[in-house]
Amino acid sequence: MRIVIFGQAAFGLDVFNALRAAGEDIVGVSTPRQKSRPDPLFEAAGEAGIPVIATPDLRKDEPFQQYLDWRPELLVFAFVTDIVRKRVLDAATHGAIQYHPSLLPKHRGRAAMNWPIISGATKTGNTIFWVDEGIDTGPILSQEEFEIAPDDTMGSLYFQKLYPAGIKALADGVRQVREGTAPKIEQDHDQATYEPPCGPEHSKIDFMKPGPVVFNLIRGCDPSPGASAQDGERLLRLYDASLRPGAPDEAPGTVIGVSDTAVEIAVIGGVITVGRAQLEGERKVPATELLEVGTVLDRPA
C-alpha cells in the first residue's frame, strides 16, 4: 500500500520512523514550507530518499501533478496545520487517517489536550479517525482511553501518555487499512464539543474562583500557554503547581509562604504551591526568585 505522510515536527518524524520500521511503503511526504531551521520530518525524508512537497504548494497544478505521480493509496496525517484540499484527499484510493489527542467527538479542535484538564475531566484519550472536509468530524477507526491523574499537566498527559500511544495507534491503523479490517464508526455529532486554541486570553487566573478551578487552569496551561497572574505592573506565568485543601486566613491570590523550592498562594478552600514562574518575555525560573510573602496576585486585565 502506497502511503504519503502529511506532518511535521517530532510527532511527524516518529510516525515516519514507526511506519518504516513496520515495513510500510512510504512513497512521499508533505510538510509545511521550510523555514531557516529545517523540519525533522522533512530532513528524515530527504535522508531516506523519499520525495517531499510543501503542503501549501499542492494548491498549484504542477506540484499537485507530482503528488498524483506518487499514486497515493493512503494518506497518514501526523500533526497537520496546513489546509489540505479535497482534491488531495480524493486522490488517495483509501482516503486519509489522522491522529487526534481526545476521545472524539469531545474536544474537537487544536487545543484538545488543554481543555479536558482545565475543565476538571478525569479521563481523555486518543482517536484515529478518517479525514473528511470537517474539523475532526470523520468516522472513527480506533480509540484508547487514558486517565487524567490529579497531578497531570498538559505536558505530562501528552508526552507521557497520549504521544507514545498515538504513534502506536496510528501505525496500527495503517496496518488495519492495509489488511482491509479498519472500521468506520460514525461520530455522535450531537455529543461534539469544540474549543478554540488555548491562548493567553484563556489562561488568566481568577483567584476569586474555587481553588480546584484555579489549580486545573494552571496545570491545563502547563507548559503552554502558561496560566497568567498580575503582580502590580508585572505579568507572571505560573507552572509546576500542586493543591492542598485548607482554609487560609489571607485573601485569595496572596503569597503566604516561601520555601527553598516553591511559593505558596492562598486560594479559596486551599493553598496552591507553585514551583516555577516566568515574567513576560523571559525564561522560566524558580518561583522563589520572583515572588515573596505578602505579594497579592490578581487576574490580568
Short mmCIF file of the C-alpha atoms (twelve columns), coordinates in Angstrom:
data_MODEL
# 
_entry.id   MODEL 
# 
loop_
_atom_site.group_PDB 
_atom_site.id 
_atom_site.type_symbol 
_atom_site.label_atom_id 
_atom_site.label_alt_id 
_atom_site.label_comp_id 
_atom_site.label_asym_id 
_atom_site.label_seq_id 
_atom_site.Cartn_x 
_atom_site.Cartn_y 
_atom_site.Cartn_z 
_atom_site.pdbx_PDB_model_num 
ATOM 1   C CA . MET A 1   0.000   0.000  0.000   1 
ATOM 2   C CA . ARG A 2   1.466   3.303  -1.132  1 
ATOM 3   C CA . ILE A 3   1.498   5.772  1.761   1 
ATOM 4   C CA . VAL A 4   2.017   9.531  1.848   1 
ATOM 5   C CA . ILE A 5   2.678   11.139 5.233   1 
ATOM 6   C CA . PHE A 6   1.458   14.668 5.897   1 
ATOM 7   C CA . GLY A 7   3.012   16.103 9.037   1 
ATOM 8   C CA . GLN A 8   5.806   17.879 10.802  1 
ATOM 9   C CA . ALA A 9   7.945   18.183 13.924  1 
ATOM 10  C CA . ALA A 10  8.811   15.368 16.316  1 
ATOM 11  C CA . PHE A 11  5.420   13.668 16.028  1 
ATOM 12  C CA . GLY A 12  5.608   13.539 12.247  1 
ATOM 13  C CA . LEU A 13  9.151   12.192 12.441  1 
ATOM 14  C CA . ASP A 14  8.213   9.486  14.936  1 
ATOM 15  C CA . VAL A 15  5.252   8.372  12.821  1 
ATOM 16  C CA . PHE A 16  7.547   8.265  9.774   1 
ATOM 17  C CA . ASN A 17  10.070  6.114  11.660  1 
ATOM 18  C CA . ALA A 18  7.383   3.822  13.096  1 
ATOM 19  C CA . LEU A 19  5.867   3.144  9.680   1 
ATOM 20  C CA . ARG A 20  9.250   2.489  8.120   1 
ATOM 21  C CA . ALA A 21  10.120  0.123  10.973  1 
ATOM 22  C CA . ALA A 22  6.852   -1.720 10.292  1 
ATOM 23  C CA . GLY A 23  7.851   -2.145 6.650   1 
ATOM 24  C CA . GLU A 24  5.193   0.167  5.232   1 
ATOM 25  C CA . ASP A 25  5.720   1.628  1.761   1 
ATOM 26  C CA . ILE A 26  6.144   5.394  2.161   1 
ATOM 27  C CA . VAL A 27  6.260   6.928  -1.309  1 
ATOM 28  C CA . GLY A 28  6.082   10.614 -0.406  1 
ATOM 29  C CA . VAL A 29  5.969   13.174 2.380   1 
ATOM 30  C CA . SER A 30  4.293   16.565 2.647   1 
ATOM 31  C CA . THR A 31  5.360   19.134 5.231   1 
ATOM 32  C CA . PRO A 32  4.864   22.863 5.773   1 
ATOM 33  C CA . ARG A 33  7.159   25.166 3.827   1 
ATOM 34  C CA . GLN A 34  10.618  25.078 5.343   1 
ATOM 35  C CA . LYS A 35  11.966  27.985 7.367   1 
ATOM 36  C CA . SER A 36  15.528  28.711 8.446   1 
ATOM 37  C CA . ARG A 37  15.526  25.600 10.629  1 
ATOM 38  C CA . PRO A 38  14.511  22.515 8.608   1 
ATOM 39  C CA . ASP A 39  11.679  20.389 9.947   1 
ATOM 40  C CA . PRO A 40  12.698  16.955 11.361  1 
ATOM 41  C CA . LEU A 41  10.273  15.071 9.115   1 
ATOM 42  C CA . PHE A 42  11.491  16.996 6.065   1 
ATOM 43  C CA . GLU A 43  15.097  16.128 6.906   1 
ATOM 44  C CA . ALA A 44  14.354  12.452 7.564   1 
ATOM 45  C CA . ALA A 45  12.516  12.048 4.275   1 
ATOM 46  C CA . GLY A 46  15.409  13.632 2.407   1 
ATOM 47  C CA . GLU A 47  17.926  11.334 4.094   1 
ATOM 48  C CA . ALA A 48  15.779  8.334  3.132   1 
ATOM 49  C CA . GLY A 49  15.499  9.479  -0.486  1 
ATOM 50  C CA . ILE A 50  11.742  9.994  -0.243  1 
ATOM 51  C CA . PRO A 51  10.374  12.989 -2.195  1 
ATOM 52  C CA . VAL A 52  8.796   15.903 -0.301  1 
ATOM 53  C CA . ILE A 53  6.244   18.502 -1.422  1 
ATOM 54  C CA . ALA A 54  5.307   21.508 0.706   1 
ATOM 55  C CA . THR A 55  1.641   21.146 1.647   1 
ATOM 56  C CA . PRO A 56  0.631   24.691 0.553   1 
ATOM 57  C CA . ASP A 57  2.198   24.028 -2.857  1 
ATOM 58  C CA . LEU A 58  -0.364  21.303 -3.533  1 
ATOM 59  C CA . ARG A 59  -2.786  24.102 -4.428  1 
ATOM 60  C CA . LYS A 60  -0.695  24.637 -7.578  1 
ATOM 61  C CA . ASP A 61  -1.117  22.417 -10.620 1 
ATOM 62  C CA . GLU A 62  2.496   21.346 -11.115 1 
ATOM 63  C CA . PRO A 63  3.186   20.177 -7.527  1 
ATOM 64  C CA . PHE A 64  -0.243  18.542 -7.449  1 
ATOM 65  C CA . GLN A 65  0.636   16.577 -10.584 1 
ATOM 66  C CA . GLN A 66  3.884   15.490 -8.926  1 
ATOM 67  C CA . TYR A 67  1.797   14.301 -5.993  1 
ATOM 68  C CA . LEU A 68  -0.503  12.354 -8.328  1 
ATOM 69  C CA . ASP A 69  2.578   10.698 -9.836  1 
ATOM 70  C CA . TRP A 70  3.204   9.130  -6.401  1 
ATOM 71  C CA . ARG A 71  -0.081  7.182  -6.911  1 
ATOM 72  C CA . PRO A 72  -1.074  7.522  -3.240  1 
ATOM 73  C CA . GLU A 73  -3.341  4.900  -1.718  1 
ATOM 74  C CA . LEU A 74  -3.444  6.080  1.917   1 
ATOM 75  C CA . LEU A 75  -2.623  9.459  3.450   1 
ATOM 76  C CA . VAL A 76  -1.428  9.492  7.059   1 
ATOM 77  C CA . PHE A 77  -1.875  12.791 8.886   1 
ATOM 78  C CA . ALA A 78  0.667   13.281 11.672  1 
ATOM 79  C CA . PHE A 79  0.373   16.850 13.035  1 
ATOM 80  C CA . VAL A 80  -1.022  18.758 10.053  1 
ATOM 81  C CA . THR A 81  -1.576  22.512 10.384  1 
ATOM 82  C CA . ASP A 82  -1.986  23.485 6.713   1 
ATOM 83  C CA . ILE A 83  -5.321  23.109 4.952   1 
ATOM 84  C CA . VAL A 84  -5.354  20.000 2.757   1 
ATOM 85  C CA . ARG A 85  -7.779  20.421 -0.107  1 
ATOM 86  C CA . LYS A 86  -10.420 17.923 -1.157  1 
ATOM 87  C CA . ARG A 87  -8.728  17.038 -4.425  1 
ATOM 88  C CA . VAL A 88  -5.654  15.932 -2.468  1 
ATOM 89  C CA . LEU A 89  -7.779  13.701 -0.226  1 
ATOM 90  C CA . ASP A 90  -9.746  12.303 -3.142  1 
ATOM 91  C CA . ALA A 91  -6.596  11.264 -4.991  1 
ATOM 92  C CA . ALA A 92  -5.786  8.632  -2.356  1 
ATOM 93  C CA . THR A 93  -7.728  5.461  -3.124  1 
ATOM 94  C CA . HIS A 94  -8.115  4.517  0.575   1 
ATOM 95  C CA . GLY A 95  -8.548  8.080  1.857   1 
ATOM 96  C CA . ALA A 96  -6.731  9.537  4.849   1 
ATOM 97  C CA . ILE A 97  -6.448  8.743  8.554   1 
ATOM 98  C CA . GLN A 98  -5.431  11.146 11.306  1 
ATOM 99  C CA . TYR A 99  -4.422  11.159 14.964  1 
ATOM 100 C CA . HIS A 100 -6.304  13.352 17.453  1 
ATOM 101 C CA . PRO A 101 -5.489  13.594 21.198  1 
ATOM 102 C CA . SER A 102 -9.027  13.343 22.596  1 
ATOM 103 C CA . LEU A 103 -11.951 10.965 22.674  1 
ATOM 104 C CA . LEU A 104 -13.828 12.342 19.701  1 
ATOM 105 C CA . PRO A 105 -16.389 13.795 19.334  1 
ATOM 106 C CA . LYS A 106 -15.305 15.510 22.571  1 
ATOM 107 C CA . HIS A 107 -12.743 18.294 22.284  1 
ATOM 108 C CA . ARG A 108 -12.522 18.793 18.561  1 
ATOM 109 C CA . GLY A 109 -10.014 21.449 17.541  1 
ATOM 110 C CA . ARG A 110 -6.386  22.308 18.122  1 
ATOM 111 C CA . ALA A 111 -6.387  22.512 21.941  1 
ATOM 112 C CA . ALA A 112 -7.679  19.032 22.726  1 
ATOM 113 C CA . MET A 113 -5.004  18.461 25.389  1 
ATOM 114 C CA . ASN A 114 -5.557  21.673 27.370  1 
ATOM 115 C CA . TRP A 115 -9.314  21.773 27.784  1 
ATOM 116 C CA . PRO A 116 -10.022 18.392 29.437  1 
ATOM 117 C CA . ILE A 117 -7.647  19.289 32.286  1 
ATOM 118 C CA . ILE A 118 -8.916  22.863 32.550  1 
ATOM 119 C CA . SER A 119 -12.487 21.566 32.769  1 
ATOM 120 C CA . GLY A 120 -11.599 19.102 35.543  1 
ATOM 121 C CA . ALA A 121 -12.108 15.928 33.497  1 
ATOM 122 C CA . THR A 122 -10.644 12.705 34.853  1 
ATOM 123 C CA . LYS A 123 -10.206 10.929 31.532  1 
ATOM 124 C CA . THR A 124 -9.341  11.616 27.907  1 
ATOM 125 C CA . GLY A 125 -7.741  9.591  25.156  1 
ATOM 126 C CA . ASN A 126 -6.561  9.189  21.584  1 
ATOM 127 C CA . THR A 127 -8.623  8.810  18.432  1 
ATOM 128 C CA . ILE A 128 -7.576  7.642  14.985  1 
ATOM 129 C CA . PHE A 129 -10.213 8.829  12.531  1 
ATOM 130 C CA . TRP A 130 -10.893 9.057  8.829   1 
ATOM 131 C CA . VAL A 131 -10.352 12.555 7.461   1 
ATOM 132 C CA . ASP A 132 -13.234 14.357 5.805   1 
ATOM 133 C CA . GLU A 133 -13.769 18.034 4.992   1 
ATOM 134 C CA . GLY A 134 -14.867 18.947 8.532   1 
ATOM 135 C CA . ILE A 135 -12.749 19.706 11.586  1 
ATOM 136 C CA . ASP A 136 -12.193 16.360 13.336  1 
ATOM 137 C CA . THR A 137 -15.603 15.140 12.175  1 
ATOM 138 C CA . GLY A 138 -14.749 11.979 10.220  1 
ATOM 139 C CA . PRO A 139 -15.614 8.388  11.168  1 
ATOM 140 C CA . ILE A 140 -13.609 6.750  13.961  1 
ATOM 141 C CA . LEU A 141 -11.141 3.971  13.232  1 
ATOM 142 C CA . SER A 142 -9.947  3.385  16.817  1 
ATOM 143 C CA . GLN A 143 -9.900  4.951  20.288  1 
ATOM 144 C CA . GLU A 144 -7.951  4.435  23.501  1 
ATOM 145 C CA . GLU A 145 -8.873  5.946  26.867  1 
ATOM 146 C CA . PHE A 146 -6.425  7.332  29.449  1 
ATOM 147 C CA . GLU A 147 -6.815  8.562  32.998  1 
ATOM 148 C CA . ILE A 148 -6.032  12.184 33.771  1 
ATOM 149 C CA . ALA A 149 -4.209  11.914 37.083  1 
ATOM 150 C CA . PRO A 150 -4.827  14.595 39.732  1 
ATOM 151 C CA . ASP A 151 -1.307  15.936 39.235  1 
ATOM 152 C CA . ASP A 152 -1.157  15.654 35.432  1 
ATOM 153 C CA . THR A 153 -0.290  18.759 33.463  1 
ATOM 154 C CA . MET A 154 -0.984  19.217 29.787  1 
ATOM 155 C CA . GLY A 155 2.677   18.368 29.195  1 
ATOM 156 C CA . SER A 156 2.773   15.174 31.269  1 
ATOM 157 C CA . LEU A 157 -0.540  13.960 29.886  1 
ATOM 158 C CA . TYR A 158 0.582   14.402 26.304  1 
ATOM 159 C CA . PHE A 159 4.229   13.401 26.349  1 
ATOM 160 C CA . GLN A 160 3.988   10.529 28.840  1 
ATOM 161 C CA . LYS A 161 0.646   9.056  27.765  1 
ATOM 162 C CA . LEU A 162 -1.032  10.344 24.616  1 
ATOM 163 C CA . TYR A 163 2.022   10.886 22.408  1 
ATOM 164 C CA . PRO A 164 3.646   7.425  22.590  1 
ATOM 165 C CA . ALA A 165 0.285   5.658  22.428  1 
ATOM 166 C CA . GLY A 166 -0.719  7.837  19.475  1 
ATOM 167 C CA . ILE A 167 2.310   6.774  17.444  1 
ATOM 168 C CA . LYS A 168 1.481   3.118  18.056  1 
ATOM 169 C CA . ALA A 169 -2.230  3.606  17.320  1 
ATOM 170 C CA . LEU A 170 -1.569  5.401  14.045  1 
ATOM 171 C CA . ALA A 171 0.829   2.686  12.901  1 
ATOM 172 C CA . ASP A 172 -1.730  0.045  13.862  1 
ATOM 173 C CA . GLY A 173 -4.407  1.954  11.972  1 
ATOM 174 C CA . VAL A 174 -2.270  1.836  8.835   1 
ATOM 175 C CA . ARG A 175 -1.934  -1.918 9.254   1 
ATOM 176 C CA . GLN A 176 -5.712  -2.297 9.575   1 
ATOM 177 C CA . VAL A 177 -6.288  -0.259 6.419   1 
ATOM 178 C CA . ARG A 178 -3.746  -2.354 4.535   1 
ATOM 179 C CA . GLU A 179 -5.385  -5.579 5.738   1 
ATOM 180 C CA . GLY A 180 -8.888  -4.327 4.961   1 
ATOM 181 C CA . THR A 181 -10.070 -4.552 8.585   1 
ATOM 182 C CA . ALA A 182 -10.205 -0.858 9.516   1 
ATOM 183 C CA . PRO A 183 -13.688 0.159  10.753  1 
ATOM 184 C CA . LYS A 184 -15.502 3.404  10.017  1 
ATOM 185 C CA . ILE A 185 -17.680 4.278  13.021  1 
ATOM 186 C CA . GLU A 186 -19.694 7.450  12.638  1 
ATOM 187 C CA . GLN A 187 -19.238 10.004 15.399  1 
ATOM 188 C CA . ASP A 188 -22.214 11.040 17.508  1 
ATOM 189 C CA . HIS A 189 -22.198 14.648 16.381  1 
ATOM 190 C CA . ASP A 190 -24.835 15.581 18.974  1 
ATOM 191 C CA . GLN A 191 -22.196 14.921 21.657  1 
ATOM 192 C CA . ALA A 192 -19.488 17.000 19.981  1 
ATOM 193 C CA . THR A 193 -17.632 19.803 21.699  1 
ATOM 194 C CA . TYR A 194 -15.270 22.251 20.050  1 
ATOM 195 C CA . GLU A 195 -12.946 24.649 21.821  1 
ATOM 196 C CA . PRO A 196 -10.728 27.360 20.356  1 
ATOM 197 C CA . PRO A 197 -6.949  27.168 20.594  1 
ATOM 198 C CA . CYS A 198 -5.975  27.740 24.223  1 
ATOM 199 C CA . GLY A 199 -4.193  31.092 24.210  1 
ATOM 200 C CA . PRO A 200 -3.219  33.839 26.659  1 
ATOM 201 C CA . GLU A 201 -6.770  35.167 26.673  1 
ATOM 202 C CA . HIS A 202 -8.000  31.835 28.094  1 
ATOM 203 C CA . SER A 203 -5.252  31.379 30.687  1 
ATOM 204 C CA . LYS A 204 -5.876  34.346 33.013  1 
ATOM 205 C CA . ILE A 205 -6.176  33.206 36.625  1 
ATOM 206 C CA . ASP A 206 -9.199  34.472 38.551  1 
ATOM 207 C CA . PHE A 207 -8.315  33.974 42.213  1 
ATOM 208 C CA . MET A 208 -11.942 34.584 43.209  1 
ATOM 209 C CA . LYS A 209 -12.839 31.174 41.773  1 
ATOM 210 C CA . PRO A 210 -12.556 27.983 43.874  1 
ATOM 211 C CA . GLY A 211 -9.079  26.585 44.424  1 
ATOM 212 C CA . PRO A 212 -9.603  23.448 42.285  1 
ATOM 213 C CA . VAL A 213 -10.687 25.629 39.343  1 
ATOM 214 C CA . VAL A 214 -7.521  27.736 39.683  1 
ATOM 215 C CA . PHE A 215 -5.382  24.609 40.011  1 
ATOM 216 C CA . ASN A 216 -6.931  22.956 36.935  1 
ATOM 217 C CA . LEU A 217 -6.289  26.096 34.894  1 
ATOM 218 C CA . ILE A 218 -2.619  26.216 35.914  1 
ATOM 219 C CA . ARG A 219 -1.936  22.563 35.126  1 
ATOM 220 C CA . GLY A 220 -4.055  22.622 31.956  1 
ATOM 221 C CA . CYS A 221 -1.908  25.505 30.670  1 
ATOM 222 C CA . ASP A 222 1.416   23.961 31.720  1 
ATOM 223 C CA . PRO A 223 3.670   24.254 29.743  1 
ATOM 224 C CA . SER A 224 1.674   26.171 27.121  1 
ATOM 225 C CA . PRO A 225 0.369   28.851 27.090  1 
ATOM 226 C CA . GLY A 226 1.119   29.210 30.812  1 
ATOM 227 C CA . ALA A 227 -1.544  30.399 33.269  1 
ATOM 228 C CA . SER A 228 -1.060  34.099 33.973  1 
ATOM 229 C CA . ALA A 229 -1.399  36.310 37.037  1 
ATOM 230 C CA . GLN A 230 -0.811  40.018 37.567  1 
ATOM 231 C CA . ASP A 231 1.707   41.269 40.161  1 
ATOM 232 C CA . GLY A 232 1.392   45.043 40.021  1 
ATOM 233 C CA . GLU A 233 2.853   46.025 36.673  1 
ATOM 234 C CA . ARG A 234 4.319   42.565 36.079  1 
ATOM 235 C CA . LEU A 235 2.616   39.730 34.213  1 
ATOM 236 C CA . LEU A 236 3.663   36.321 35.527  1 
ATOM 237 C CA . ARG A 237 3.006   32.812 34.277  1 
ATOM 238 C CA . LEU A 238 2.867   30.009 36.850  1 
ATOM 239 C CA . TYR A 239 3.982   26.376 36.486  1 
ATOM 240 C CA . ASP A 240 4.612   23.172 38.460  1 
ATOM 241 C CA . ALA A 241 1.617   23.576 40.727  1 
ATOM 242 C CA . SER A 242 0.067   21.376 43.398  1 
ATOM 243 C CA . LEU A 243 -3.021  21.904 45.576  1 
ATOM 244 C CA . ARG A 244 -3.741  21.031 49.170  1 
ATOM 245 C CA . PRO A 245 -7.024  21.689 50.942  1 
ATOM 246 C CA . GLY A 246 -7.271  24.162 53.766  1 
ATOM 247 C CA . ALA A 247 -8.730  27.447 54.931  1 
ATOM 248 C CA . PRO A 248 -6.042  30.146 54.794  1 
ATOM 249 C CA . ASP A 249 -6.756  33.421 56.556  1 
ATOM 250 C CA . GLU A 250 -5.246  35.525 53.803  1 
ATOM 251 C CA . ALA A 251 -7.119  36.799 50.751  1 
ATOM 252 C CA . PRO A 252 -7.102  34.590 47.629  1 
ATOM 253 C CA . GLY A 253 -4.062  35.296 45.468  1 
ATOM 254 C CA . THR A 254 -1.827  36.205 48.424  1 
ATOM 255 C CA . VAL A 255 1.624   34.605 48.667  1 
ATOM 256 C CA . ILE A 256 1.602   33.133 52.182  1 
ATOM 257 C CA . GLY A 257 4.798   31.100 52.201  1 
ATOM 258 C CA . VAL A 258 8.179   30.723 50.505  1 
ATOM 259 C CA . SER A 259 10.384  27.642 50.851  1 
ATOM 260 C CA . ASP A 260 13.668  26.728 49.209  1 
ATOM 261 C CA . THR A 261 11.870  25.325 46.180  1 
ATOM 262 C CA . ALA A 262 8.385   26.829 45.887  1 
ATOM 263 C CA . VAL A 263 5.927   29.509 46.930  1 
ATOM 264 C CA . GLU A 264 2.502   29.015 48.497  1 
ATOM 265 C CA . ILE A 265 -0.505  31.017 47.305  1 
ATOM 266 C CA . ALA A 266 -3.807  31.239 49.164  1 
ATOM 267 C CA . VAL A 267 -6.879  30.218 47.182  1 
ATOM 268 C CA . ILE A 268 -10.484 29.626 48.127  1 
ATOM 269 C CA . GLY A 269 -10.546 26.342 50.020  1 
ATOM 270 C CA . GLY A 270 -6.845  25.632 49.948  1 
ATOM 271 C CA . VAL A 271 -3.265  26.519 49.107  1 
ATOM 272 C CA . ILE A 272 -1.574  26.236 45.730  1 
ATOM 273 C CA . THR A 273 2.160   25.570 45.650  1 
ATOM 274 C CA . VAL A 274 3.979   26.873 42.559  1 
ATOM 275 C CA . GLY A 275 7.469   25.703 41.639  1 
ATOM 276 C CA . ARG A 276 8.330   27.906 38.672  1 
ATOM 277 C CA . ALA A 277 7.272   31.264 37.302  1 
ATOM 278 C CA . GLN A 278 8.022   33.339 34.245  1 
ATOM 279 C CA . LEU A 279 7.998   37.034 33.550  1 
ATOM 280 C CA . GLU A 280 6.513   38.020 30.209  1 
ATOM 281 C CA . GLY A 281 9.140   37.541 27.501  1 
ATOM 282 C CA . GLU A 282 11.710  35.908 29.787  1 
ATOM 283 C CA . ARG A 283 12.719  32.361 30.688  1 
ATOM 284 C CA . LYS A 284 11.156  30.252 33.418  1 
ATOM 285 C CA . VAL A 285 12.839  30.486 36.820  1 
ATOM 286 C CA . PRO A 286 12.126  29.169 40.338  1 
ATOM 287 C CA . ALA A 287 9.040   30.987 41.611  1 
ATOM 288 C CA . THR A 288 11.012  31.936 44.713  1 
ATOM 289 C CA . GLU A 289 13.066  34.323 42.573  1 
ATOM 290 C CA . LEU A 290 10.008  36.351 41.573  1 
ATOM 291 C CA . LEU A 291 7.546   36.160 44.468  1 
ATOM 292 C CA . GLU A 292 7.727   36.909 48.191  1 
ATOM 293 C CA . VAL A 293 5.419   36.605 51.162  1 
ATOM 294 C CA . GLY A 294 2.719   39.267 51.117  1 
ATOM 295 C CA . THR A 295 2.573   39.656 47.342  1 
ATOM 296 C CA . VAL A 296 -1.024  39.715 46.157  1 
ATOM 297 C CA . LEU A 297 -1.686  38.354 42.666  1 
ATOM 298 C CA . ASP A 298 -4.668  39.472 40.617  1 
ATOM 299 C CA . ARG A 299 -6.392  38.421 37.427  1 
ATOM 300 C CA . PRO A 300 -4.710  40.066 34.421  1 
ATOM 301 C CA . ALA A 301 -6.759  42.727 32.651  1 
# 
